[in-house]
Amino acid sequence: MSVTWYFILMVTYVLVSGQNRKETLEGFKWPRWEERTIDCTTQEKEPDQCTLIARNAKIPRDPTKYKCRREEMPVNSRNILAQNSTRLACPIGCESDTKLSVLVKSPQNNHLCQKYYTYGKYRDREEGEWYLWLTEPCRANLTTWCRFKDIPLLNPKIRN
């Protein structure tokens, strides 16, 4: 086969497969990040309550609807120190199909807070809700970011 025919065959393949690719890209969504913070250090708070702060949320979050709960700390092989302890778990208003990014504690130099041992995050699959949690002796503000995939790749206004 000559180089010319090989080139024509490759260009045809790319064009044909590219048309099918457009249908796949129609459903593609870019990620959008929303910050969530639980404020657990403000002095006037009840001991078992933190306040949800959801700055710039696409769907406004009413902090009074997101109440923390006290629950048993799960014990597993990685966290044997959690026996007979409880944690404060606070919902953060991220839909269950979203992903969460890293956790940031504030103040960052609080040596009483150790990620995975005295604070963390988990998804309650039955409720479809993400929670940030703390256990004694940690008392801090925790921040994470929810990733929503809802920005379309192709803007309908500029499509031909």
Secondary structure, 3 states (H helix, E strand, C coil): CCHHHHHHHHHHHHHHHHHHHHHHHHCCEEEEEEEEEEECCCCCCCCCCCEEECCCCCCCCCHHHCCCEEEECCCCCCCHHHCCCEEEEEEEEEECCCEECCCEEECCCCCCCCECCCEEEEEECCCCEEEEEECCCCCCEEEEEEEEEEEECCCCCCCC
